[in-house]
């Protein structure tokens, strides 16, 4: 896995966690005014992902998702919604277990 820090469609910056097959598995869930702020957020998530609290929830459309929390703040969300709670859990576990060793 690797982190990508780049400009989003609005010209602000964010980070994305990309799997080895090129799929987005997580992103910051917000945009930052500068690339350096997005880079710091990616570094912080990388260091603290294993200790983050991952919350599973069912969205209004009936799909499942997760949010990673640290210090009362949402620090990451998935790259997609999932048809089942178990798939959302597998995704959250993968991000929690793999983000710390992802290339930055």
Order of alpha helices (4+ residues) and beta strands (2+ residues): beta-beta-beta-alpha-beta-beta-beta-alpha
